[in-house]
Amino acid sequence: MFLSVFDVFKIGVGPSSSHTMGPMSAAVRFLHEILHGDWPRPSSAQVARIRVSLHGSLAFTGIGHGTGRAVILGLTGETPDQVDPDRMDAIIDGVERKMRIEPAGHPTYAFDPAQDLIFDRKQPLAGHANGMAFLALDRDDRVLLRRVYYSIGGGFVLSEEELAAKDRARPSTSNRPVPFPFATANEMLEMASRSGLSIAEMKRANEEIFVDAAELDRGLDRIWMAMDGCIERGLGQDGIMPGGLKVKRRARAIHQKLEDDWQRNTVNPLLANDWLSVFAMAVNEENASGGRVVAAPTNGAAGVIPATIRYYLKFHNDADPRSIRDYLLTAAAIGGLIKHNASISGAEVGCQGEVGSAAAMAAAGLAALMGGTPAQVENAAEIALEHHLGMTCDPVGGLVQVPCIERNALGAVKAVTAASLAMKGDGTHFVSLDACVETMRQTGLDMNERYKETSTGGLAVNVVEC
């Protein structure tokens, strides 16, 4: 099993990897399918209009997550990693005003978001909670092409056929063999023991089958620069976040107070936790506002890993910025195992799959930088994930704000605590990471749909009622 670090960490825009980045990518795929796909093309018929329906969780919380906006942007040819957040409103306004889309290389298509973008809450699609149906119509509204896509978490998108073929473990990777094809944590530990390599070294060897070392390092540095830039933007902004809940950004004010206390050497026994929290909140406030973020492994959990890295750089005297590459490789190895054997999607398994997975990845990466053995790294990941089991996804108003922003802060705190606990032991522990991942999968299957990113249960209901 191989899932690239560049699939686990995707640079994009907020507020949601599954509800924003995924639908945008699906729309781009559909445009490509119109021009280049293998489908029957009536000689006299031409695509004149595009219509999109959103189903399941996308229909219930899509407005709050900006799903409709993402589809419009994708249909204009914009991609999550390239779209300029400062231009998005103007692009969408232009489509709404003209009621047409004009993607590069295509003829103009009719598309009225008020009529052609449908939030269908009555009819879920069978493959996944985040389903989308794209239709290409002729001038007489006859369907020429229909494609169904599923946004399965972390920005990954699969077609109906790909999902049916059970290709979820490798949605965008090659079938080329890698030297360390571990598909479980137990296999990972066995390969590490036999090879004498760290988890990061094995992951690097796998990645270098596809890219050379210099390109890999540049890509890893680019991921960290995007994460760090997101922290800095979040720490510098204040005001009200969009969406209607009127939730205020808090990271800037908290950061200023922490800086003042730092300069005065004020005694604070919770100092590290406070810094961890503000770094994570800065990222997720930026995400909630539609800014540039890195899905890690999702947008809803984007703050945990960057916050843990910044904590490491600030509080560990021996911290080497170059070691961040090993952190990301280690974290990606853990994230790939979780995605392969369970899920990172809140719509599938609740927030245990988002913040829980991020905390496990962050704990593993930090333990690795602290000199942990592969067994200690695996233990750190297990501790962090175990104590997120059963966590629901119940965003108030369908927005990635309450409880999501603070939940990232606490996820980062748990990650650091888990790494510290693991480093105090020798790597032996009672519950394996594989058992914990399988428990998360089973818990997600048992979890009521109201608690899986539909905003029809939990805080999403009770806060409004109160």
Secondary structure, 3 states (H helix, E strand, C coil): CCCCHHHHCEEEECCCHHHHHHHHHHHHHHHHHHHHCCCCCCCCCCCCEEEEEEEEHHHHHHHHHCHHHHHHHHHCCCCCCCCCCCCHHHHHHHHHHHCEECCCCCCCEECCHHHHEEEECCCCCCCCCEEEEEEEECCCCCEEEEEEEEEEECCEEEEHHHHHCCCCCCCCCCCCCCCCCCCCHHHHHHHHHHHCCCHHHHHHHHHCCCCCHHHHHHHHHHHHHHHHHHHHHHHCCCCECCCCCCCECCHHHHHHHHHHHHHCCCCCCCHHHHHHHHHHHHHHHHHHCCCEEEECCCCCCCCHHHHHHHHHHHHCCCCCHHHHHHHHHHHHHHHHHHHHHCCCCHHHHCHHHCHHHHHHHHHHHHHHHCCCCHHHHHHHHHHHHHCCCCCCECCHHHCCCCCHHHHHHHHHHHHHHHHHHHHHCCCCCCCCHHHHHHHHHHHHHHCCHHHECCCCCCHHHHHHHC
